[in-house]
Structure formats: C-alpha cells, structure tokens
Amino acid sequence: MRWWLGALSIVAASCAGVSPDPASMERDLPTSAPRSASAAAVLLEQSDDLVALFTAGDREGAVPGARELLAVDPADARARAIVAWSQMQKALAEASPPPLVAWRAAEGEFRRASKLAPDDPFVTRLHAGFLIADGHLAAAAGLLDDALARLPDDPELLELGARVHFDLGDEREAIRLARRVEVLRPMDPEPVWQLGQCWTRIADGERTSAERTAAHTAAVRAFGRYRTLRPDDPDGWMGEAHARLSRARSDGFAEGEAELIPGLYAEAARRSPASPEPAFGLGATHELAGSVGEAQAAYRTALALDANHVPSALNLAALLASSDSESDRVAASVLLRRVLELGVAPDERRAIERFLSGQAPDGRVSS
C-alpha cells in the first residue's frame, strides 16, 4: 500500500488573528478525569475504533468521533492527532501556503498528542506526516528514529522511516529499514519498491565499475521481486528495465539481455498504454544496441503519445542530426526548436543552440 500520509493536510481552530505557540501548547497538556476501569475500557475501545476507521481510509469519517471522544477524554492522544490532522487538511485547503494561525494550531495539537503518547505508533506517524508536509524532513526522521528505538518492529514506522531517509538522501539507512519491513511483512511490495529506488540511486552515485554493477544488480533483484508481488503495476516493469539498461551502459548487455529489456518495456506499455516512458526506454535500449532505425521508431512512438515528451524529442533529434541526410538534419532542427519552446535545462539549451548555429550536437538523454 502506498503510504496514506502522502496526502496529509490540516484545519485550524485558533483565536482570531492570534498565532498560537506550539511549544506552549505542548506544555499545557490536558488530563483525564478519574473514571472506573470499565469506563476507561469503553473509551479505549472507541479510540481503537477511530484508529481502525482512519487507517482503513475513511479519514474524514473518523474526525467527528475523535472530537466527541476528546469532549469526554481530552487526554486521548490518538483522537487529538486525528483532529490535528483535520486541522492541517483544512489549513492546506484554505490557502497556499496555509494560514499561519491555523497551521501553528495544528502543529501544537500534534505536539500535544506526541507528548501525551510518545510510544503510540499511530500518533507518531500522523505527527511525522505533518512535519513532512511542513518541509521538515530531518525533524520527521528524528521523530521516527526516536520512536523506532522504542518500537523497532513496527512495520508502518519502519516503512515511513525508510521513505523519509530516502528523501533525505540517506539510502543506506533507508535500505536497513526497508529490509526490516521485508522480514516482518514478506509479501508487502512497498519496502521492495523502496529497495529498488535506493539501489538505483546508489548505483548512479558509485565511482567504481564494480560498485555500480553490484548496486544495479541489487536494483534488478528488487524491482523483479516487486513486479512478482504487484504484477499489474507498470512501474515494476519499468524499474527492472531501467536498472538492467543502466547496468548495460556500464558493462554491456549480458547474454540475452538485449532481448529481455525490450520485453520488460513492452509489458510496461501494455499496462500503461498512454505513457510515453516505456517507448522512450525502448528507444534508449535499441540505441545502446546500435539499432538506430528501431530507436528512432520507438522515440517517434513516445512522441505520438506525448508530443511534449522532451527526452524523446532530444534523443530523436540527436539521432537525426547524426545522419548524412539533409532532410534528417532539417527534421532535427525542427524538433530542437520545439524543445527550446518547451523548456530545457541550461546545459541542454546551450547544446541545442550550438547545433542550431551550425556546430555539432552533443549528448542524449538517458532513460
């Protein structure tokens, strides 16, 4: 399951025009009234039901019940976290950036919830989601790391921690956390996907050929396993094809791989027929194999699907520009002028302008 906190946002209830202080709110903790064990058990069951409803996807449906529970027990941290989530959602929907008063009110409620229940994984996940939405990835990682020190086998905390560390550029820690989720949930495709992403990024940054090959091979294994767990997702087929193609760029095609990679892209295209990406990857594969005509045909297919697909236009233009045919070179110029209209990175713009001024083009876009 893709992590549901990715769409988090919040509502604000604050004094008119007065920005609340989240730190003061955290210090001003509510308390529970004395009650019998049976009454406490009923409230705990209600809290559990709200968490189950929220986690099942009916997040807005859990909010009224959370407010009702807080009216009875203001110290219920999970109900408070759900209300804070609702505050964040409303603040995000109201304006961009969200109103400061509403946003700080939500932050204060999350801090209260975490202070009330520092060992509750549900509260930690929602609070971390707020920090992610607020752009404080390092703070989110710190919150999750602290929670994992006490709850090392919570798969949701591990999974979210892996994603946050990946976004922070700490692929090795993300791999460690994702592997732990794999052990706990062998049939969960999400940590496997995360491993593929991590190894792909590591491979792109490795300096020695042996290290790159090892990382690409690990990425191939991860994406291959992901597509067995989630065969209808085109991203798994694309991920494995990309990892194999990247490895082939460094080491050459392994035996049979020049035929295998196009098959992976074909499966991705079958599952996502409107996307230009599989055709683009196929073109890059044919180009690496020296099949220029097939590469051109694949890039043209990608552009037929998306006339504004800049990578395909650049690669097709580079192939046409290298041709001895004057008509091909004219076609390359037309494509490149179109690319300049669409917008490209400064270094690509300079290369295009050099070609259009009569100098040799350089470079292509990798898949």
Secondary structure, DSSP 8 states (H G I E B T S, - for coil): ---GGGG--B-----TT----HHHHHHS--------HHHHHHHHHHHHHHHHHHHTT-HHHHHHHHHHHHHH-TT-HHHHHHHHHHHHHHHHHH-SS--HHHHHHHHHHHHHHHHH-TT-HHHHHHHHHHHHHTT-HHHHHHHHHHHHHH-TT-HHHHHHHHHHHHHTT-HHHHHHHHHHHHHH-TT-HHHHHHHHHHHHHHHHH--SHHHHHHHHHHHHHHHHHHHHHSTT-HHHHHHHHHHHHHHHHHH---TTHHHHHHHHHHHHHHH-TT-SHHHHHHHHHHHHTT-HHHHHHHHHHHHHH-TT-HHHHHHHHHHHHTSS-HHHHHHHHHHHHHHHHH---HHHHHHHHHHHTTS--------
